Amino acid sequence: MHARFAPVRGCFHDLLASGRETGAGLTIWYDGQPVVDLVGGSRSGHGPGEEPWPPDTLVNVYSVGKPVAALCLLLLVDRGTVDLDAAVDRYWPEFRTPATVRQVLSHTAGLPAFPVPRPATAIADWALLAGDLAAADPEWSPGSVAGEHAWTYGHLVGELVRRIDGRSVGRFLAEEIAGPWRLDLGFGLTEADQRRCAEMRYGDPGWPGRKLGEAGSLRARAMGNPAGGLDLAVLNSPMWRSAEVPAVNLHATAPSLARLYAGLLAGGVLDGVRLFSPELVAEATGVQYDGPDLVLDRDAHWTLGMQWEPDGSWGMGGIGGSSAWADPERGYTFAYATTHLAEHDRVDELVEALHSCL
């Protein structure tokens, strides 16, 4: 690690030493080069037999995967196969909601929650959940307001990819993006890759209840159906890791997330391999919606798959503390992948340390 960034390493080690972090990876690229690459804690939990964190550890990073799913569809847009302003039913005839592809990508399509209550076993049934969305009535007029499509985003985007290309979004990601850019991440893991996964754990037992919010609220419906998305017994199961739930179950290493954003920050090219045009990257990272978000219960700036921040950065945080983004003004990309499900204060402190170095 470059000596200039020693304060970042110190902050990372302090988080581990204090117990506020128990297992994580952190990677930062600056000026087009990796400058921080840290891992620490345990991959397998606490107590006897705990396993140190190897560099190839895969982490369930929750909503950090939403931009990755979006990029699969955006690659088809860039190739001229998909029109952003076409109605979804042009590509998915059974789809009832009068939303456009752009509205789906920017969380304004009006389908933030699956309409039919489903048990955890439904996580593995793509056709069932996609069918639920196709038949659903929107919660609002598409395009009129935003609400993070917490669980549904990946099925909306992924079914469009499947209808247009023929491949599942997991296979498309592996073959068209992760492979060419050498990214260690994916939806729907093989048995071999599942053996590299870190065990998710709660920072405190009350974390799931706080995240879901009031029973029956839009947030609770958006995040709690199908059941099990905040349940460790589900999150650490082969069912979850082998399923494709692209809104919330990307498994990734921090280095791969930082590499991905470095490629986007460079206008769509990484190590000489161009995947996206600069025009597509500019369109995808520009603000599409600025206003209240009914699920987040705050104002938000949505791009085509990411959140845009007032400092000009764009990317996505995941419930539990993982985050990945690019900061064009300061010239860096940042990726934090944690198994310790808690708040984002850890990332805030790491960013403060980083900015002190720039």
C-alpha positions as CSV (number, residue, x, y, z in Angstrom):
1,M,0.0,0.0,0.0
2,H,1.3,3.5,-0.8
3,A,2.6,5.3,2.3
4,R,0.5,8.3,1.4
5,F,-2.6,6.3,2.4
6,A,-1.4,5.1,5.8
7,P,-4.2,6.9,7.6
8,V,-6.7,4.7,5.8
9,R,-5.0,1.6,6.9
10,G,-4.9,2.9,10.4
11,C,-8.6,3.6,10.4
12,F,-9.4,0.1,9.0
13,H,-7.3,-1.6,11.7
14,D,-8.9,0.5,14.4
15,L,-12.4,-0.6,13.3
16,L,-11.2,-4.2,13.6
17,A,-9.5,-3.7,16.9
18,S,-12.5,-2.1,18.4
19,G,-14.9,-4.9,17.3
20,R,-17.0,-2.5,15.2
21,E,-15.8,-4.6,12.3
22,T,-15.3,-8.3,12.3
23,G,-14.6,-9.2,8.7
24,A,-14.1,-6.9,5.6
25,G,-12.1,-6.0,2.6
26,L,-11.3,-2.5,1.4
27,T,-9.9,-1.5,-2.0
28,I,-9.3,2.0,-3.3
29,W,-8.0,3.1,-6.7
30,Y,-6.6,6.6,-7.1
31,D,-5.6,8.2,-10.4
32,G,-6.2,5.0,-12.3
33,Q,-4.2,2.7,-10.0
34,P,-4.9,0.6,-6.9
35,V,-3.5,2.3,-3.9
36,V,-5.2,0.5,-0.9
37,D,-6.0,-3.2,-0.7
38,L,-6.8,-4.4,2.8
39,V,-8.5,-7.4,4.3
40,G,-9.1,-8.2,8.0
41,G,-11.1,-10.2,10.5
42,S,-12.6,-13.6,10.0
43,R,-14.5,-15.1,7.1
44,S,-16.2,-17.8,9.2
45,G,-17.5,-15.9,12.3
46,H,-16.2,-15.8,15.8
47,G,-15.0,-18.4,18.3
48,P,-13.1,-21.6,18.0
49,G,-12.0,-22.5,14.4
50,E,-12.6,-19.1,13.0
51,E,-11.0,-18.7,9.6
52,P,-8.9,-15.6,8.7
53,W,-10.0,-13.5,5.7
54,P,-8.3,-14.7,2.5
55,P,-8.0,-12.1,-0.3
56,D,-10.4,-14.1,-2.5
57,T,-13.3,-14.0,0.0
58,L,-16.7,-13.4,-1.6
59,V,-19.2,-11.2,0.3
60,N,-22.9,-10.7,-0.1
61,V,-22.9,-7.0,-0.7
62,Y,-26.7,-6.4,-0.9
63,S,-27.7,-3.4,-3.0
64,V,-24.1,-2.7,-4.1
65,G,-25.2,-5.3,-6.8
66,K,-27.9,-3.1,-8.2
67,P,-25.6,-1.0,-10.5
68,V,-23.9,-4.3,-11.6
69,A,-27.3,-5.7,-12.7
70,A,-28.1,-2.4,-14.4
71,L,-24.8,-2.5,-16.3
72,C,-25.9,-5.8,-17.9
73,L,-29.0,-4.1,-19.4
74,L,-27.0,-1.0,-20.2
75,L,-24.5,-3.0,-22.2
76,L,-27.4,-4.1,-24.4
77,V,-28.5,-0.4,-24.6
78,D,-25.0,0.5,-25.7
79,R,-25.1,-2.1,-28.4
80,G,-28.3,-0.8,-29.8
81,T,-30.4,-3.8,-28.8
82,V,-32.5,-1.9,-26.2
83,D,-34.2,1.5,-26.3
84,L,-34.1,3.2,-23.0
85,D,-37.4,5.0,-23.7
86,A,-39.3,2.0,-25.0
87,A,-42.1,0.5,-23.0
88,V,-41.0,-2.6,-21.1
89,D,-43.8,-4.7,-22.7
90,R,-42.0,-4.3,-26.1
91,Y,-39.5,-6.8,-24.7
92,W,-41.6,-8.5,-22.1
93,P,-45.1,-8.8,-23.5
94,E,-46.8,-10.1,-20.3
95,F,-45.7,-7.0,-18.4
96,R,-48.7,-4.9,-17.4
97,T,-47.2,-1.8,-15.9
98,P,-46.9,1.1,-18.5
99,A,-43.3,1.8,-17.6
100,T,-40.3,2.4,-19.8
101,V,-36.9,0.7,-19.5
102,R,-35.5,4.1,-18.3
103,Q,-38.0,4.2,-15.5
104,V,-37.2,0.6,-14.4
105,L,-33.5,1.5,-14.3
106,S,-34.1,4.7,-12.3
107,H,-36.4,3.2,-9.6
108,T,-39.5,5.2,-10.8
109,A,-41.4,2.3,-12.4
110,G,-43.8,1.9,-9.5
111,L,-43.0,-1.7,-8.6
112,P,-40.9,-1.4,-5.4
113,A,-42.4,-4.5,-3.8
114,F,-43.4,-8.0,-5.0
115,P,-47.2,-8.0,-4.9
116,V,-47.8,-11.5,-3.6
117,P,-46.4,-12.6,-0.2
118,R,-43.9,-15.3,-0.7
119,P,-41.9,-17.6,1.6
120,A,-38.1,-17.8,1.6
121,T,-38.2,-20.8,-0.8
122,A,-39.4,-18.4,-3.5
123,I,-36.0,-16.9,-3.6
124,A,-34.9,-19.8,-5.8
125,D,-37.9,-19.5,-8.2
126,W,-37.0,-16.8,-10.8
127,A,-40.1,-17.5,-13.0
128,L,-42.5,-17.2,-10.1
129,L,-41.2,-13.8,-8.9
130,A,-40.8,-12.4,-12.5
131,G,-44.4,-13.5,-13.1
132,D,-45.6,-11.8,-10.0
133,L,-44.0,-8.5,-11.2
134,A,-45.4,-8.9,-14.8
135,A,-49.0,-9.2,-13.4
136,A,-48.7,-6.5,-10.8
137,D,-50.4,-3.1,-10.7
138,P,-47.9,-0.2,-10.0
139,E,-48.0,1.6,-6.6
140,W,-47.8,4.9,-8.5
141,S,-47.9,6.3,-12.0
142,P,-44.6,5.3,-13.5
143,G,-42.1,8.2,-13.7
144,S,-44.0,10.4,-11.2
145,V,-41.9,9.6,-8.1
146,A,-39.2,7.2,-7.0
147,G,-39.0,4.4,-4.5
148,E,-36.0,2.2,-4.3
149,H,-37.0,-1.1,-5.9
150,A,-35.3,-2.9,-3.0
151,W,-35.9,-6.6,-3.9
152,T,-37.7,-6.2,-7.3
153,Y,-35.0,-4.2,-9.2
154,G,-32.9,-7.2,-10.1
155,H,-35.8,-9.3,-11.4
156,L,-37.1,-6.3,-13.5
157,V,-33.7,-5.7,-15.0
158,G,-32.7,-9.3,-15.1
159,E,-35.9,-10.5,-16.9
160,L,-35.4,-7.8,-19.5
161,V,-31.8,-9.1,-20.1
162,R,-33.2,-12.6,-20.3
163,R,-36.0,-11.7,-22.7
164,I,-33.7,-9.7,-25.0
165,D,-30.5,-11.7,-24.9
166,G,-31.6,-15.2,-23.9
167,R,-29.2,-15.6,-21.0
168,S,-29.9,-15.2,-17.3
169,V,-28.4,-12.0,-15.9
170,G,-25.9,-14.0,-13.9
171,R,-24.6,-15.8,-17.0
172,F,-24.6,-12.5,-18.9
173,L,-22.6,-10.8,-16.2
174,A,-20.1,-13.6,-16.1
175,E,-19.6,-13.8,-19.8
176,E,-19.9,-10.2,-20.9
177,I,-18.6,-8.1,-18.0
178,A,-16.9,-10.1,-15.3
179,G,-14.8,-12.2,-17.7
180,P,-13.5,-9.4,-20.0
181,W,-12.7,-7.1,-17.1
182,R,-11.4,-9.9,-14.8
183,L,-13.9,-9.2,-12.0
184,D,-14.4,-11.7,-9.2
185,L,-18.1,-11.2,-8.6
186,G,-21.4,-12.8,-9.6
187,F,-25.0,-13.7,-9.2
188,G,-25.8,-17.4,-8.7
189,L,-22.6,-19.0,-7.4
190,T,-21.2,-22.4,-8.3
191,E,-20.5,-24.8,-5.4
192,A,-16.8,-24.0,-5.6
193,D,-17.4,-20.2,-5.3
194,Q,-19.8,-20.8,-2.4
195,R,-16.9,-22.3,-0.5
196,R,-15.2,-18.9,-0.7
197,C,-18.1,-17.0,0.8
198,A,-17.9,-15.2,4.1
199,E,-20.5,-15.9,6.7
200,M,-22.8,-12.9,7.2
201,R,-23.3,-11.9,10.8
202,Y,-25.3,-9.3,12.8
203,G,-23.6,-6.3,14.4
204,D,-26.4,-6.6,16.9
205,P,-29.5,-8.8,17.0
206,G,-31.9,-5.8,16.5
207,W,-30.5,-4.9,13.1
208,P,-33.0,-6.7,10.9
209,G,-36.0,-5.1,12.7
210,R,-34.5,-1.6,12.4
211,K,-33.9,-2.1,8.7
212,L,-37.4,-3.3,7.9
213,G,-39.2,-0.5,9.8
214,E,-42.9,-0.4,10.6
215,A,-44.9,-3.5,9.7
216,G,-47.0,-3.0,6.7
217,S,-45.1,0.1,5.5
218,L,-43.9,0.3,1.9
219,R,-40.4,-0.1,3.1
220,A,-41.2,-3.3,5.0
221,R,-43.1,-4.7,2.0
222,A,-40.3,-3.8,-0.3
223,M,-37.6,-5.4,1.9
224,G,-39.4,-8.2,3.6
225,N,-40.9,-10.1,0.7
226,P,-40.0,-12.8,-0.1
227,A,-39.2,-13.7,3.5
228,G,-35.6,-14.3,4.6
229,G,-33.6,-11.6,3.0
230,L,-32.3,-10.4,6.4
231,D,-32.2,-13.8,8.0
232,L,-28.7,-15.3,8.6
233,A,-30.0,-18.8,8.1
234,V,-31.1,-17.8,4.6
235,L,-28.2,-15.5,3.8
236,N,-25.6,-18.1,4.6
237,S,-27.4,-21.0,2.8
238,P,-26.6,-22.7,-0.5
239,M,-30.0,-21.7,-1.7
240,W,-29.3,-18.0,-1.3
241,R,-25.8,-18.2,-2.8
242,S,-26.8,-20.2,-5.8
243,A,-29.9,-18.2,-6.6
244,E,-30.0,-15.1,-8.7
245,V,-31.5,-12.2,-6.7
246,P,-29.6,-9.4,-8.5
247,A,-31.1,-6.6,-6.4
248,V,-29.6,-7.9,-3.2
249,N,-27.3,-11.0,-3.6
250,L,-24.3,-10.0,-5.6
251,H,-21.3,-11.8,-4.1
252,A,-18.1,-9.9,-4.7
253,T,-14.6,-9.1,-3.5
254,A,-13.7,-5.5,-2.8
255,P,-10.9,-5.4,-5.4
256,S,-13.4,-6.4,-8.1
257,L,-15.8,-3.7,-7.2
258,A,-13.1,-1.1,-7.1
259,R,-11.9,-2.3,-10.6
260,L,-15.4,-2.1,-12.0
261,Y,-15.8,1.5,-11.0
262,A,-12.3,2.3,-12.2
263,G,-13.3,1.1,-15.6
264,L,-16.5,3.3,-15.5
265,L,-14.5,6.2,-14.3
266,A,-12.1,5.8,-17.2
267,G,-15.1,6.1,-19.6
268,G,-15.8,2.4,-20.0
269,V,-12.4,0.9,-20.6
270,L,-10.2,-1.1,-18.2
271,D,-6.8,-2.6,-18.9
272,G,-7.3,-1.8,-22.6
273,V,-10.6,-3.6,-22.8
274,R,-13.5,-1.3,-23.7
275,L,-17.0,-2.6,-22.7
276,F,-19.0,0.7,-22.7
277,S,-18.9,3.8,-24.7
278,P,-18.1,7.1,-23.0
279,E,-21.5,8.3,-24.0
280,L,-23.2,5.4,-22.3
281,V,-21.2,5.9,-19.1
282,A,-22.2,9.6,-19.1
283,E,-25.9,8.7,-19.6
284,A,-25.8,6.0,-17.0
285,T,-24.2,8.1,-14.3
286,G,-26.2,11.3,-14.9
287,V,-29.2,12.1,-12.7
288,Q,-32.5,10.8,-14.0
289,Y,-34.6,11.6,-10.9
290,D,-34.2,14.1,-8.2
291,G,-36.8,14.2,-5.4
292,P,-38.5,12.2,-2.7
293,D,-37.9,8.4,-2.5
294,L,-40.9,6.7,-0.9
295,V,-39.0,3.6,0.2
296,L,-35.9,5.4,1.6
297,D,-38.2,8.1,3.1
298,R,-35.8,10.9,2.1
299,D,-34.8,12.8,-1.1
300,A,-32.6,10.8,-3.5
301,H,-30.8,11.4,-6.8
302,W,-31.2,8.3,-9.0
303,T,-29.1,7.6,-12.1
304,L,-29.6,4.5,-14.3
305,G,-28.9,2.1,-11.5
306,M,-26.9,4.2,-9.1
307,Q,-27.3,6.9,-6.5
308,W,-25.7,10.2,-7.3
309,E,-24.4,12.4,-4.4
310,P,-24.1,16.2,-4.3
311,D,-20.3,15.9,-4.4
312,G,-20.6,14.4,-7.8
313,S,-19.9,10.8,-6.8
314,W,-22.0,7.9,-8.1
315,G,-22.4,4.3,-6.9
316,M,-24.4,2.4,-4.3
317,G,-24.3,1.4,-0.7
318,G,-25.8,-1.9,0.5
319,I,-27.9,-2.4,3.6
320,G,-25.5,-3.6,6.3
321,G,-22.5,-1.5,5.4
322,S,-20.9,-2.5,2.1
323,S,-20.4,0.2,-0.5
324,A,-18.8,0.9,-3.8
325,W,-18.6,4.1,-5.9
326,A,-16.6,6.4,-8.0
327,D,-15.7,10.0,-7.1
328,P,-14.8,11.8,-10.4
329,E,-13.9,15.1,-8.8
330,R,-11.3,13.5,-6.5
331,G,-10.3,10.8,-8.9
332,Y,-10.8,7.7,-6.9
333,T,-13.0,4.6,-6.6
334,F,-13.8,3.0,-3.3
335,A,-15.1,-0.5,-2.4
336,Y,-15.9,-1.9,1.0
337,A,-17.3,-5.4,1.4
338,T,-18.3,-6.4,5.0
339,T,-20.0,-9.4,6.6
340,H,-20.7,-7.4,9.8
341,L,-24.2,-6.2,9.2
342,A,-24.5,-2.8,10.9
343,E,-24.6,0.9,9.9
344,H,-22.5,2.9,7.4
345,D,-20.5,4.8,10.0
346,R,-17.5,2.6,9.3
347,V,-17.4,3.7,5.7
348,D,-17.9,7.4,6.7
349,E,-14.8,7.2,8.9
350,L,-12.7,5.4,6.2
351,V,-13.7,8.1,3.7
352,E,-12.8,10.9,6.1
353,A,-9.4,9.2,6.4
354,L,-9.1,8.9,2.7
355,H,-10.0,12.5,2.0
356,S,-7.3,13.6,4.5
357,C,-4.7,12.0,2.2
358,L,-5.8,13.6,-1.0
